[in-house]
């Protein structure tokens, strides 16, 4: 029985490492900060999750709950991090605006800036 | 079996190398912040895989703290960059 558990754990960890590698490639290849966030938040979190689940399956027993707790934390915090950094990237002009097809934040910001000056 | 897990660790090291290149080259400060956050996540995965290879107990609690601190640090650094014009 433990043979199957080990194999499944190792395969999950390999998949997670592969996704982390893809996240690294994505971080390098994408054009501007906001598109790099795709790799940094999505692929990296998935890679970490697969590694954690793989390690939890492989180890089993007492050391599994903290690992899954890390996975839950990452699932909660990654979107928040992506949101905050993307908004700040937009406000600090790190976004190539001509590449955007839909620019909802721009309209909101211009309305907001018209209402009151930005916190400079 | 440990060979397969070592391959996973090697892949993670490759990913860390790629992210370090982005850390060095990143034009904007925010790219470096995002790269550092990715590095923190890679450190967590690497520690977990490394501990599985050596098959001694995984101290998951330390890694939970590291995950949270990585997140809080990223948010704080991003807010700092937004506040300070000269650190763009």
N, CA and C atoms of all chains as a GROMACS GRO file, in nm:
protein
  624
    1UNK      N    1   0.086  -0.118   0.000
    1UNK     CA    2   0.000   0.000   0.000
    1UNK      C    3   0.090   0.124   0.000
    2UNK      N    4   0.200   0.117   0.081
    2UNK     CA    5   0.277   0.241   0.091
    2UNK      C    6   0.347   0.267  -0.041
    3UNK      N    7   0.371   0.162  -0.125
    3UNK     CA    8   0.437   0.184  -0.253
    3UNK      C    9   0.354   0.279  -0.338
    4UNK      N   10   0.221   0.252  -0.344
    4UNK     CA   11   0.135   0.336  -0.429
    4UNK      C   12   0.137   0.480  -0.377
    5UNK      N   13   0.131   0.492  -0.243
    5UNK     CA   14   0.126   0.627  -0.186
    5UNK      C   15   0.254   0.704  -0.222
    6UNK      N   16   0.369   0.634  -0.213
    6UNK     CA   17   0.494   0.704  -0.244
    6UNK      C   18   0.497   0.747  -0.390
    7UNK      N   19   0.454   0.656  -0.479
    7UNK     CA   20   0.460   0.689  -0.622
    7UNK      C   21   0.372   0.810  -0.651
    8UNK      N   22   0.249   0.808  -0.595
    8UNK     CA   23   0.159   0.922  -0.620
    8UNK      C   24   0.222   1.050  -0.566
    9UNK      N   25   0.282   1.042  -0.446
    9UNK     CA   26   0.344   1.162  -0.389
    9UNK      C   27   0.455   1.215  -0.477
   10UNK      N   28   0.538   1.124  -0.527
   10UNK     CA   29   0.652   1.169  -0.608
   10UNK      C   30   0.603   1.230  -0.738
   11UNK      N   31   0.502   1.167  -0.799
   11UNK     CA   32   0.452   1.221  -0.927
   11UNK      C   33   0.393   1.360  -0.906
   12UNK      N   34   0.319   1.379  -0.795
   12UNK     CA   35   0.262   1.512  -0.767
   12UNK      C   36   0.374   1.614  -0.746
   13UNK      N   37   0.479   1.573  -0.677
   13UNK     CA   38   0.588   1.668  -0.651
   13UNK      C   39   0.658   1.705  -0.781
   14UNK      N   40   0.674   1.605  -0.869
   14UNK     CA   41   0.737   1.635  -0.999
   14UNK      C   42   0.650   1.734  -1.076
   15UNK      N   43   0.518   1.710  -1.076
   15UNK     CA   44   0.429   1.802  -1.146
   15UNK      C   45   0.438   1.941  -1.088
   16UNK      N   46   0.442   1.951  -0.956
   16UNK     CA   47   0.451   2.082  -0.892
   16UNK      C   48   0.580   2.152  -0.929
   17UNK      N   49   0.690   2.075  -0.931
   17UNK     CA   50   0.818   2.137  -0.967
   17UNK      C   51   0.814   2.184  -1.112
   18UNK      N   52   0.746   2.107  -1.198
   18UNK     CA   53   0.737   2.147  -1.338
   18UNK      C   54   0.660   2.278  -1.350
   19UNK      N   55   0.550   2.286  -1.275
   19UNK     CA   56   0.472   2.411  -1.282
   19UNK      C   57   0.552   2.528  -1.229
   20UNK      N   58   0.633   2.504  -1.124
   20UNK     CA   59   0.716   2.615  -1.074
   20UNK      C   60   0.816   2.657  -1.181
   21UNK      N   61   0.869   2.559  -1.253
   21UNK     CA   62   0.963   2.593  -1.361
   21UNK      C   63   0.892   2.677  -1.467
   22UNK      N   64   0.766   2.637  -1.499
   22UNK     CA   65   0.690   2.714  -1.598
   22UNK      C   66   0.667   2.855  -1.547
   23UNK      N   67   0.642   2.868  -1.416
   23UNK     CA   68   0.624   3.002  -1.361
   23UNK      C   69   0.751   3.083  -1.378
   24UNK      N   70   0.866   3.019  -1.356
   24UNK     CA   71   0.992   3.090  -1.374
   24UNK      C   72   1.009   3.135  -1.518
   25UNK      N   73   0.979   3.045  -1.612
   25UNK     CA   74   0.990   3.083  -1.754
   25UNK      C   75   0.895   3.198  -1.783
   26UNK      N   76   0.772   3.188  -1.728
   26UNK     CA   77   0.675   3.294  -1.752
   26UNK      C   78   0.724   3.426  -1.696
   27UNK      N   79   0.784   3.422  -1.576
   27UNK     CA   80   0.835   3.547  -1.518
   27UNK      C   81   0.937   3.611  -1.610
   28UNK      N   82   1.014   3.529  -1.681
   28UNK     CA   83   1.122   3.583  -1.762
   28UNK      C   84   1.070   3.633  -1.895
   29UNK      N   85   0.972   3.561  -1.952
   29UNK     CA   86   0.938   3.585  -2.091
   29UNK      C   87   0.831   3.693  -2.109
   30UNK      N   88   0.750   3.720  -2.009
   30UNK     CA   89   0.636   3.808  -2.032
   30UNK      C   90   0.683   3.953  -2.042
   31UNK      N   91   0.599   4.036  -2.104
   31UNK     CA   92   0.646   4.168  -2.147
   31UNK      C   93   0.651   4.267  -2.032
   32UNK      N   94   0.538   4.284  -1.960
   32UNK     CA   95   0.543   4.390  -1.858
   32UNK      C   96   0.499   4.336  -1.724
   33UNK      N   97   0.505   4.420  -1.623
   33UNK     CA   98   0.487   4.371  -1.486
   33UNK      C   99   0.355   4.299  -1.468
   34UNK      N  100   0.249   4.358  -1.528
   34UNK     CA  101   0.116   4.302  -1.500
   34UNK      C  102   0.105   4.163  -1.559
   35UNK      N  103   0.162   4.142  -1.680
   35UNK     CA  104   0.149   4.006  -1.736
   35UNK      C  105   0.242   3.909  -1.662
   36UNK      N  106   0.351   3.960  -1.605
   36UNK     CA  107   0.435   3.868  -1.525
   36UNK      C  108   0.360   3.820  -1.403
   37UNK      N  109   0.262   3.900  -1.358
   37UNK     CA  110   0.186   3.857  -1.241
   37UNK      C  111   0.108   3.730  -1.268
   38UNK      N  112   0.070   3.709  -1.399
   38UNK     CA  113   0.003   3.583  -1.429
   38UNK      C  114   0.088   3.466  -1.383
   39UNK      N  115   0.218   3.471  -1.423
   39UNK     CA  116   0.303   3.357  -1.388
   39UNK      C  117   0.325   3.352  -1.238
   40UNK      N  118   0.352   3.471  -1.180
   40UNK     CA  119   0.394   3.472  -1.040
   40UNK      C  120   0.281   3.427  -0.949
   41UNK      N  121   0.156   3.466  -0.981
   41UNK     CA  122   0.050   3.430  -0.885
   41UNK      C  123  -0.012   3.297  -0.923
   42UNK      N  124  -0.045   3.273  -1.050
   42UNK     CA  125  -0.119   3.151  -1.082
   42UNK      C  126  -0.029   3.029  -1.088
   43UNK      N  127   0.069   3.030  -1.181
   43UNK     CA  128   0.145   2.906  -1.201
   43UNK      C  129   0.224   2.872  -1.075
   44UNK      N  130   0.277   2.974  -1.009
   44UNK     CA  131   0.361   2.947  -0.892
   44UNK      C  132   0.277   2.886  -0.780
   45UNK      N  133   0.154   2.941  -0.760
   45UNK     CA  134   0.071   2.886  -0.653
   45UNK      C  135   0.031   2.743  -0.684
   46UNK      N  136  -0.002   2.715  -0.811
   46UNK     CA  137  -0.039   2.578  -0.846
   46UNK      C  138   0.080   2.485  -0.824
   47UNK      N  139   0.200   2.531  -0.863
   47UNK     CA  140   0.317   2.447  -0.842
   47UNK      C  141   0.338   2.417  -0.696
   48UNK      N  142   0.324   2.520  -0.613
   48UNK     CA  143   0.345   2.498  -0.470
   48UNK      C  144   0.240   2.403  -0.417
   49UNK      N  145   0.113   2.421  -0.462
   49UNK     CA  146   0.006   2.334  -0.412
   49UNK      C  147   0.035   2.188  -0.444
   50UNK      N  148   0.077   2.163  -0.570
   50UNK     CA  149   0.102   2.023  -0.608
   50UNK      C  150   0.216   1.966  -0.525
   51UNK      N  151   0.320   2.047  -0.502
   51UNK     CA  152   0.433   1.996  -0.422
   51UNK      C  153   0.386   1.965  -0.281
   52UNK      N  154   0.303   2.055  -0.224
   52UNK     CA  155   0.257   2.034  -0.086
   52UNK      C  156   0.170   1.910  -0.076
   53UNK      N  157   0.076   1.895  -0.172
   53UNK     CA  158  -0.012   1.777  -0.165
   53UNK      C  159   0.071   1.651  -0.185
   54UNK      N  160   0.167   1.659  -0.279
   54UNK     CA  161   0.253   1.543  -0.302
   54UNK      C  162   0.330   1.506  -0.177
   55UNK      N  163   0.387   1.608  -0.110
   55UNK     CA  164   0.463   1.578   0.012
   55UNK      C  165   0.371   1.525   0.121
   56UNK      N  166   0.250   1.582   0.130
   56UNK     CA  167   0.156   1.535   0.233
   56UNK      C  168   0.120   1.389   0.207
   57UNK      N  169   0.095   1.354   0.078
   57UNK     CA  170   0.061   1.216   0.047
   57UNK      C  171   0.180   1.125   0.073
   58UNK      N  172   0.300   1.174   0.034
   58UNK     CA  173   0.420   1.090   0.047
   58UNK      C  174   0.452   1.067   0.194
   59UNK      N  175   0.446   1.176   0.275
   59UNK     CA  176   0.481   1.159   0.417
   59UNK      C  177   0.365   1.099   0.495
   60UNK      N  178   0.246   1.154   0.473
   60UNK     CA  179   0.130   1.102   0.547
   60UNK      C  180   0.142   1.134   0.695
   61UNK      N  181   0.040   1.095   0.772
   61UNK     CA  182   0.048   1.103   0.918
   61UNK      C  183   0.058   1.246   0.969
   62UNK      N  184   0.143   1.266   1.072
   62UNK     CA  185   0.136   1.390   1.150
   62UNK      C  186   0.181   1.512   1.072
   63UNK      N  187   0.267   1.494   0.969
   63UNK     CA  188   0.325   1.616   0.910
   63UNK      C  189   0.239   1.668   0.797
   64UNK      N  190   0.123   1.607   0.769
   64UNK     CA  191   0.041   1.652   0.655
   64UNK      C  192  -0.036   1.781   0.687
   65UNK      N  193  -0.101   1.796   0.804
   65UNK     CA  194  -0.186   1.916   0.823
   65UNK      C  195  -0.113   2.048   0.804
   66UNK      N  196   0.009   2.069   0.859
   66UNK     CA  197   0.069   2.202   0.836
   66UNK      C  198   0.091   2.229   0.688
   67UNK      N  199   0.128   2.124   0.613
   67UNK     CA  200   0.153   2.146   0.470
   67UNK      C  201   0.026   2.192   0.400
   68UNK      N  202  -0.087   2.125   0.434
   68UNK     CA  203  -0.212   2.166   0.368
   68UNK      C  204  -0.251   2.306   0.415
   69UNK      N  205  -0.213   2.341   0.539
   69UNK     CA  206  -0.242   2.476   0.587
   69UNK      C  207  -0.169   2.580   0.502
   70UNK      N  208  -0.042   2.549   0.466
   70UNK     CA  209   0.031   2.642   0.380
   70UNK      C  210  -0.042   2.657   0.248
   71UNK      N  211  -0.092   2.542   0.195
   71UNK     CA  212  -0.163   2.548   0.067
   71UNK      C  213  -0.284   2.638   0.077
   72UNK      N  214  -0.360   2.626   0.187
   72UNK     CA  215  -0.480   2.711   0.202
   72UNK      C  216  -0.438   2.857   0.211
   73UNK      N  217  -0.332   2.885   0.287
   73UNK     CA  218  -0.286   3.024   0.299
   73UNK      C  219  -0.250   3.079   0.162
   74UNK      N  220  -0.175   2.998   0.085
   74UNK     CA  221  -0.133   3.049  -0.045
   74UNK      C  222  -0.253   3.073  -0.135
   75UNK      N  223  -0.354   2.984  -0.126
   75UNK     CA  224  -0.473   3.003  -0.210
   75UNK      C  225  -0.545   3.132  -0.172
   76UNK      N  226  -0.539   3.169  -0.042
   76UNK     CA  227  -0.609   3.290   0.000
   76UNK      C  228  -0.526   3.413  -0.034
   77UNK      N  229  -0.393   3.405  -0.014
   77UNK     CA  230  -0.315   3.528  -0.023
   77UNK      C  231  -0.272   3.560  -0.166
   78UNK      N  232  -0.260   3.459  -0.252
   78UNK     CA  233  -0.208   3.488  -0.386
   78UNK      C  234  -0.298   3.585  -0.462
   79UNK      N  235  -0.431   3.566  -0.465
   79UNK     CA  236  -0.513   3.664  -0.537
   79UNK      C  237  -0.500   3.804  -0.478
   80UNK      N  238  -0.492   3.813  -0.345
   80UNK     CA  239  -0.482   3.947  -0.284
   80UNK      C  240  -0.352   4.012  -0.329
   81UNK      N  241  -0.244   3.934  -0.327
   81UNK     CA  242  -0.114   3.990  -0.367
   81UNK      C  243  -0.120   4.035  -0.512
   82UNK      N  244  -0.178   3.949  -0.598
   82UNK     CA  245  -0.187   3.986  -0.739
   82UNK      C  246  -0.266   4.113  -0.757
   83UNK      N  247  -0.377   4.125  -0.683
   83UNK     CA  248  -0.463   4.244  -0.698
   83UNK      C  249  -0.388   4.369  -0.657
   84UNK      N  250  -0.325   4.364  -0.539
   84UNK     CA  251  -0.259   4.484  -0.488
   84UNK      C  252  -0.145   4.525  -0.578
   85UNK      N  253  -0.062   4.426  -0.618
   85UNK     CA  254   0.056   4.462  -0.698
   85UNK      C  255   0.012   4.511  -0.836
   86UNK      N  256  -0.092   4.451  -0.893
   86UNK     CA  257  -0.136   4.495  -1.026
   86UNK      C  258  -0.189   4.637  -1.019
   87UNK      N  259  -0.265   4.667  -0.914
   87UNK     CA  260  -0.320   4.803  -0.903
   87UNK      C  261  -0.206   4.903  -0.887
   88UNK      N  262  -0.107   4.867  -0.804
   88UNK     CA  263   0.003   4.960  -0.783
   88UNK      C  264   0.084   4.973  -0.911
   89UNK      N  265   0.101   4.858  -0.983
   89UNK     CA  266   0.175   4.866  -1.110
   89UNK      C  267   0.104   4.961  -1.204
   90UNK      N  268  -0.031   4.954  -1.205
   90UNK     CA  269  -0.104   5.044  -1.295
   90UNK      C  270  -0.082   5.188  -1.254
   91UNK      N  271  -0.089   5.214  -1.124
   91UNK     CA  272  -0.080   5.354  -1.081
   91UNK      C  273   0.060   5.407  -1.098
   92UNK      N  274   0.163   5.318  -1.094
   92UNK     CA  275   0.299   5.369  -1.113
   92UNK      C  276   0.342   5.351  -1.257
   93UNK      N  277   0.244   5.345  -1.349
   93UNK     CA  278   0.271   5.343  -1.493
   93UNK      C  279   0.366   5.232  -1.532
   94UNK      N  280   0.362   5.118  -1.463
   94UNK     CA  281   0.444   5.005  -1.506
   94UNK      C  282   0.366   4.921  -1.605
   95UNK      N  283   0.249   4.973  -1.649
   95UNK     CA  284   0.166   4.894  -1.740
   95UNK      C  285   0.172   4.960  -1.878
   96UNK      N  286   0.200   4.880  -1.981
   96UNK     CA  287   0.202   4.933  -2.118
   96UNK      C  288   0.056   4.949  -2.160
   97UNK      N  289   0.003   5.072  -2.152
   97UNK     CA  290  -0.143   5.089  -2.166
   97UNK      C  291  -0.188   5.065  -2.307
   98UNK      N  292  -0.100   5.078  -2.406
   98UNK     CA  293  -0.150   5.055  -2.542
   98UNK      C  294  -0.179   4.907  -2.564
   99UNK      N  295  -0.121   4.820  -2.477
   99UNK     CA  296  -0.147   4.677  -2.498
   99UNK      C  297  -0.281   4.635  -2.440
  100UNK      N  298  -0.342   4.722  -2.359
  100UNK     CA  299  -0.466   4.680  -2.293
  100UNK      C  300  -0.581   4.693  -2.392
  101UNK      N  301  -0.665   4.589  -2.400
  101UNK     CA  302  -0.783   4.604  -2.486
  101UNK      C  303  -0.897   4.666  -2.404
  102UNK      N  304  -0.913   4.619  -2.275
  102UNK     CA  305  -1.020   4.676  -2.191
  102UNK      C  306  -0.951   4.744  -2.074
  103UNK      N  307  -0.986   4.870  -2.046
  103UNK     CA  308  -0.914   4.942  -1.942
  103UNK      C  309  -1.013   4.997  -1.841
  104UNK      N  310  -1.073   4.907  -1.760
  104UNK     CA  311  -1.176   4.955  -1.667
  104UNK      C  312  -1.112   5.038  -1.557
  105UNK      N  313  -0.991   5.000  -1.514
  105UNK     CA  314  -0.933   5.071  -1.401
  105UNK      C  315  -0.903   5.216  -1.442
  106UNK      N  316  -0.864   5.235  -1.568
  106UNK     CA  317  -0.829   5.370  -1.612
  106UNK      C  318  -0.948   5.462  -1.599
  107UNK      N  319  -1.066   5.415  -1.645
  107UNK     CA  320  -1.184   5.502  -1.638
  107UNK      C  321  -1.215   5.532  -1.492
  108UNK      N  322  -1.209   5.425  -1.406
  108UNK     CA  323  -1.243   5.451  -1.265
  108UNK      C  324  -1.144   5.550  -1.206
  109UNK      N  325  -1.013   5.529  -1.238
  109UNK     CA  326  -0.913   5.618  -1.178
  109UNK      C  327  -0.935   5.762  -1.225
  110UNK      N  328  -0.962   5.778  -1.355
  110UNK     CA  329  -0.977   5.917  -1.402
  110UNK      C  330  -1.096   5.979  -1.334
  111UNK      N  331  -1.207   5.898  -1.317
  111UNK     CA  332  -1.323   5.958  -1.246
  111UNK      C  333  -1.281   5.992  -1.104
  112UNK      N  334  -1.206   5.898  -1.041
  112UNK     CA  335  -1.168   5.919  -0.900
  112UNK      C  336  -1.074   6.039  -0.890
  113UNK      N  337  -0.978   6.049  -0.986
  113UNK     CA  338  -0.883   6.161  -0.977
  113UNK      C  339  -0.956   6.292  -0.999
  114UNK      N  340  -1.057   6.288  -1.086
  114UNK     CA  341  -1.132   6.413  -1.106
  114UNK      C  342  -1.198   6.454  -0.976
  115UNK      N  343  -1.246   6.352  -0.903
  115UNK     CA  344  -1.318   6.385  -0.778
  115UNK      C  345  -1.218   6.442  -0.677
  116UNK      N  346  -1.106   6.367  -0.649
  116UNK     CA  347  -1.012   6.423  -0.552
  116UNK      C  348  -0.871   6.387  -0.597
  117UNK      N  349  -0.769   6.466  -0.572
  117UNK     CA  350  -0.633   6.441  -0.623
  117UNK      C  351  -0.578   6.312  -0.566
  118UNK      N  352  -0.494   6.238  -0.643
  118UNK     CA  353  -0.439   6.110  -0.591
  118UNK      C  354  -0.344   6.137  -0.475
  119UNK      N  355  -0.322   6.039  -0.388
  119UNK     CA  356  -0.238   6.059  -0.267
  119UNK      C  357  -0.091   6.064  -0.304
  120UNK      N  358  -0.042   6.175  -0.355
  120UNK     CA  359   0.102   6.178  -0.398
  120UNK      C  360   0.190   6.225  -0.283
  121UNK      N  361   1.344   0.597  -0.621
  121UNK     CA  362   1.238   0.693  -0.586
  121UNK      C  363   1.301   0.828  -0.550
  122UNK      N  364   1.413   0.821  -0.474
  122UNK     CA  365   1.474   0.949  -0.438
  122UNK      C  366   1.531   1.017  -0.561
  123UNK      N  367   1.563   0.940  -0.667
  123UNK     CA  368   1.614   1.006  -0.788
  123UNK      C  369   1.506   1.098  -0.845
  124UNK      N  370   1.381   1.045  -0.847
  124UNK     CA  371   1.273   1.126  -0.904
  124UNK      C  372   1.256   1.254  -0.823
  125UNK      N  373   1.262   1.241  -0.690
  125UNK     CA  374   1.240   1.360  -0.607
  125UNK      C  375   1.356   1.456  -0.626
  126UNK      N  376   1.478   1.402  -0.647
  126UNK     CA  377   1.590   1.494  -0.671
  126UNK      C  378   1.572   1.566  -0.804
  127UNK      N  379   1.512   1.499  -0.903
  127UNK     CA  380   1.483   1.570  -1.029
  127UNK      C  381   1.389   1.686  -1.000
  128UNK      N  382   1.287   1.662  -0.914
  128UNK     CA  383   1.195   1.771  -0.880
  128UNK      C  384   1.273   1.886  -0.816
  129UNK      N  385   1.367   1.850  -0.728
  129UNK     CA  386   1.445   1.956  -0.662
  129UNK      C  387   1.528   2.031  -0.766
  130UNK      N  388   1.582   1.959  -0.864
  130UNK     CA  389   1.661   2.025  -0.968
  130UNK      C  390   1.573   2.120  -1.048
  131UNK      N  391   1.450   2.077  -1.079
  131UNK     CA  392   1.358   2.166  -1.152
  131UNK      C  393   1.333   2.292  -1.072
  132UNK      N  394   1.314   2.276  -0.941
  132UNK     CA  395   1.288   2.393  -0.857
  132UNK      C  396   1.409   2.486  -0.858
  133UNK      N  397   1.531   2.428  -0.857
  133UNK     CA  398   1.650   2.514  -0.862
  133UNK      C  399   1.656   2.587  -0.995
  134UNK      N  400   1.617   2.519  -1.104
  134UNK     CA  401   1.614   2.587  -1.233
  134UNK      C  402   1.516   2.702  -1.230
  135UNK      N  403   1.399   2.678  -1.171
  135UNK     CA  404   1.299   2.786  -1.162
  135UNK      C  405   1.355   2.902  -1.082
  136UNK      N  406   1.425   2.870  -0.971
  136UNK     CA  407   1.482   2.977  -0.889
  136UNK      C  408   1.584   3.056  -0.970
  137UNK      N  409   1.660   2.987  -1.055
  137UNK     CA  410   1.758   3.059  -1.138
  137UNK      C  411   1.688   3.155  -1.231
  138UNK      N  412   1.581   3.107  -1.299
  138UNK     CA  413   1.510   3.194  -1.392
  138UNK      C  414   1.454   3.315  -1.320
  139UNK      N  415   1.397   3.292  -1.202
  139UNK     CA  416   1.337   3.406  -1.130
  139UNK      C  417   1.445   3.502  -1.085
  140UNK      N  418   1.564   3.448  -1.053
  140UNK     CA  419   1.674   3.538  -1.013
  140UNK      C  420   1.716   3.624  -1.130
  141UNK      N  421   1.713   3.568  -1.250
  141UNK     CA  422   1.746   3.651  -1.367
  141UNK      C  423   1.646   3.765  -1.378
  142UNK      N  424   1.516   3.734  -1.359
  142UNK     CA  425   1.417   3.841  -1.363
  142UNK      C  426   1.444   3.939  -1.249
  143UNK      N  427   1.486   3.890  -1.134
  143UNK     CA  428   1.513   3.979  -1.020
  143UNK      C  429   1.624   4.077  -1.056
  144UNK      N  430   1.727   4.030  -1.126
  144UNK     CA  431   1.839   4.117  -1.160
  144UNK      C  432   1.798   4.212  -1.271
  145UNK      N  433   1.725   4.159  -1.370
  145UNK     CA  434   1.700   4.238  -1.490
  145UNK      C  435   1.577   4.325  -1.477
  146UNK      N  436   1.487   4.293  -1.382
  146UNK     CA  437   1.356   4.358  -1.380
  146UNK      C  438   1.366   4.508  -1.393
  147UNK      N  439   1.312   4.572  -1.500
  147UNK     CA  440   1.326   4.717  -1.510
  147UNK      C  441   1.262   4.791  -1.392
  148UNK      N  442   1.137   4.756  -1.360
  148UNK     CA  443   1.068   4.835  -1.257
  148UNK      C  444   1.092   4.769  -1.121
  149UNK      N  445   1.077   4.851  -1.014
  149UNK     CA  446   1.098   4.796  -0.880
  149UNK      C  447   0.995   4.686  -0.853
  150UNK      N  448   0.874   4.703  -0.911
  150UNK     CA  449   0.768   4.606  -0.883
  150UNK      C  450   0.804   4.469  -0.937
  151UNK      N  451   0.877   4.466  -1.053
  151UNK     CA  452   0.917   4.334  -1.104
  151UNK      C  453   1.002   4.262  -1.001
  152UNK      N  454   1.091   4.338  -0.938
  152UNK     CA  455   1.178   4.273  -0.839
  152UNK      C  456   1.097   4.225  -0.721
  153UNK      N  457   0.996   4.303  -0.681
  153UNK     CA  458   0.914   4.261  -0.567
  153UNK      C  459   0.841   4.132  -0.600
  154UNK      N  460   0.785   4.126  -0.723
  154UNK     CA  461   0.712   4.005  -0.762
  154UNK      C  462   0.808   3.888  -0.769
  155UNK      N  463   0.930   3.914  -0.822
  155UNK     CA  464   1.028   3.804  -0.832
  155UNK      C  465   1.065   3.754  -0.693
  156UNK      N  466   1.080   3.847  -0.597
  156UNK     CA  467   1.116   3.803  -0.461
  156UNK      C  468   1.004   3.720  -0.399
  157UNK      N  469   0.879   3.759  -0.426
  157UNK     CA  470   0.770   3.680  -0.370
  157UNK      C  471   0.770   3.540  -0.431
  158UNK      N  472   0.797   3.532  -0.562
  158UNK     CA  473   0.805   3.400  -0.625
  158UNK      C  474   0.918   3.320  -0.563
  159UNK      N  475   1.028   3.389  -0.532
  159UNK     CA  476   1.141   3.318  -0.471
  159UNK      C  477   1.102   3.262  -0.335
  160UNK      N  478   1.024   3.338  -0.258
  160UNK     CA  479   0.983   3.287  -0.126
  160UNK      C  480   0.903   3.159  -0.144
  161UNK      N  481   0.811   3.160  -0.242
  161UNK     CA  482   0.731   3.040  -0.265
  161UNK      C  483   0.820   2.925  -0.309
  162UNK      N  484   0.921   2.957  -0.390
  162UNK     CA  485   1.012   2.851  -0.435
  162UNK      C  486   1.091   2.797  -0.317
  163UNK      N  487   1.128   2.884  -0.223
  163UNK     CA  488   1.202   2.836  -0.106
  163UNK      C  489   1.117   2.738  -0.027
  164UNK      N  490   0.986   2.770  -0.015
  164UNK     CA  491   0.898   2.678   0.059
  164UNK      C  492   0.892   2.544  -0.011
  165UNK      N  493   0.869   2.546  -0.146
  165UNK     CA  494   0.861   2.418  -0.217
  165UNK      C  495   0.992   2.343  -0.206
  166UNK      N  496   1.104   2.416  -0.221
  166UNK     CA  497   1.235   2.349  -0.215
  166UNK      C  498   1.259   2.287  -0.080
  167UNK      N  499   1.220   2.359   0.027
  167UNK     CA  500   1.241   2.301   0.161
  167UNK      C  501   1.158   2.175   0.178
  168UNK      N  502   1.032   2.180   0.129
  168UNK     CA  503   0.947   2.062   0.145
  168UNK      C  504   1.007   1.944   0.069
  169UNK      N  505   1.048   1.969  -0.057
  169UNK     CA  506   1.101   1.857  -0.137
  169UNK      C  507   1.232   1.808  -0.076
  170UNK      N  508   1.315   1.904  -0.032
  170UNK     CA  509   1.443   1.863   0.027
  170UNK      C  510   1.422   1.778   0.150
  171UNK      N  511   1.323   1.815   0.232
  171UNK     CA  512   1.300   1.736   0.354
  171UNK      C  513   1.243   1.600   0.319
  172UNK      N  514   1.165   1.593   0.210
  172UNK     CA  515   1.112   1.461   0.171
  172UNK      C  516   1.229   1.372   0.128
  173UNK      N  517   1.327   1.431   0.056
  173UNK     CA  518   1.440   1.348   0.012
  173UNK      C  519   1.512   1.291   0.133
  174UNK      N  520   1.542   1.380   0.230
  174UNK     CA  521   1.619   1.330   0.346
  174UNK      C  522   1.529   1.254   0.443
  175UNK      N  523   1.400   1.256   0.415
  175UNK     CA  524   1.298   1.180   0.490
  175UNK      C  525   1.311   1.198   0.639
  176UNK      N  526   1.355   1.318   0.684
  176UNK     CA  527   1.333   1.347   0.827
  176UNK      C  528   1.209   1.435   0.834
  177UNK      N  529   1.156   1.456   0.957
  177UNK     CA  530   1.023   1.517   0.968
  177UNK      C  531   1.018   1.654   0.905
  178UNK      N  532   0.906   1.682   0.838
  178UNK     CA  533   0.887   1.814   0.776
  178UNK      C  534   0.834   1.907   0.884
  179UNK      N  535   0.909   2.016   0.914
  179UNK     CA  536   0.859   2.110   1.014
  179UNK      C  537   0.771   2.209   0.939
  180UNK      N  538   0.641   2.170   0.923
  180UNK     CA  539   0.551   2.252   0.841
  180UNK      C  540   0.523   2.386   0.905
  181UNK      N  541   0.533   2.393   1.039
  181UNK     CA  542   0.492   2.518   1.104
  181UNK      C  543   0.583   2.632   1.065
  182UNK      N  544   0.714   2.603   1.050
  182UNK     CA  545   0.806   2.710   1.010
  182UNK      C  546   0.766   2.763   0.872
  183UNK      N  547   0.727   2.669   0.786
  183UNK     CA  548   0.696   2.711   0.648
  183UNK      C  549   0.566   2.791   0.644
  184UNK      N  550   0.473   2.762   0.735
  184UNK     CA  551   0.350   2.843   0.739
  184UNK      C  552   0.387   2.987   0.771
  185UNK      N  553   0.478   3.004   0.869
  185UNK     CA  554   0.520   3.141   0.905
  185UNK      C  555   0.588   3.206   0.786
  186UNK      N  556   0.672   3.129   0.716
  186UNK     CA  557   0.743   3.188   0.601
  186UNK      C  558   0.645   3.230   0.494
  187UNK      N  559   0.542   3.147   0.468
  187UNK     CA  560   0.444   3.183   0.364
  187UNK      C  561   0.375   3.314   0.400
  188UNK      N  562   0.337   3.327   0.528
  188UNK     CA  563   0.266   3.450   0.567
  188UNK      C  564   0.358   3.571   0.559
  189UNK      N  565   0.482   3.553   0.609
  189UNK     CA  566   0.573   3.669   0.607
  189UNK      C  567   0.604   3.710   0.465
  190UNK      N  568   0.616   3.611   0.374
  190UNK     CA  569   0.642   3.645   0.234
  190UNK      C  570   0.530   3.729   0.179
  191UNK      N  571   0.407   3.692   0.212
  191UNK     CA  572   0.293   3.767   0.160
  191UNK      C  573   0.292   3.908   0.217
  192UNK      N  574   0.309   3.918   0.351
  192UNK     CA  575   0.302   4.051   0.414
  192UNK      C  576   0.414   4.139   0.363
  193UNK      N  577   0.533   4.079   0.347
  193UNK     CA  578   0.647   4.158   0.298
  193UNK      C  579   0.623   4.211   0.158
  194UNK      N  580   0.562   4.127   0.073
  194UNK     CA  581   0.536   4.172  -0.065
  194UNK      C  582   0.440   4.290  -0.064
  195UNK      N  583   0.332   4.277   0.015
  195UNK     CA  584   0.233   4.385   0.016
  195UNK      C  585   0.298   4.512   0.070
  196UNK      N  586   0.378   4.500   0.176
  196UNK     CA  587   0.440   4.620   0.234
  196UNK      C  588   0.535   4.684   0.134
  197UNK      N  589   0.615   4.602   0.066
  197UNK     CA  590   0.712   4.659  -0.030
  197UNK      C  591   0.637   4.725  -0.145
  198UNK      N  592   0.527   4.662  -0.191
  198UNK     CA  593   0.453   4.721  -0.303
  198UNK      C  594   0.392   4.854  -0.259
  199UNK      N  595   0.339   4.858  -0.137
  199UNK     CA  596   0.282   4.986  -0.091
  199UNK      C  597   0.391   5.092  -0.080
  200UNK      N  598   0.512   5.049  -0.037
  200UNK     CA  599   0.620   5.147  -0.025
  200UNK      C  600   0.655   5.204  -0.161
  201UNK      N  601   0.661   5.117  -0.262
  201UNK     CA  602   0.697   5.166  -0.396
  201UNK      C  603   0.591   5.263  -0.443
  202UNK      N  604   0.462   5.235  -0.409
  202UNK     CA  605   0.356   5.326  -0.456
  202UNK      C  606   0.372   5.463  -0.388
  203UNK      N  607   0.411   5.461  -0.261
  203UNK     CA  608   0.420   5.590  -0.188
  203UNK      C  609   0.539   5.671  -0.237
  204UNK      N  610   0.656   5.606  -0.258
  204UNK     CA  611   0.776   5.684  -0.278
  204UNK      C  612   0.801   5.700  -0.428
  205UNK      N  613   0.799   5.822  -0.478
  205UNK     CA  614   0.822   5.845  -0.620
  205UNK      C  615   0.961   5.798  -0.660
  206UNK      N  616   1.063   5.826  -0.574
  206UNK     CA  617   1.202   5.805  -0.620
  206UNK      C  618   1.236   5.658  -0.627
  207UNK      N  619   1.150   5.567  -0.571
  207UNK     CA  620   1.191   5.426  -0.570
  207UNK      C  621   1.131   5.352  -0.687
  208UNK      N  622   1.080   5.424  -0.790
  208UNK     CA  623   1.015   5.353  -0.900
  208UNK      C  624   1.118   5.264  -0.969
   0.00000   0.00000   0.00000
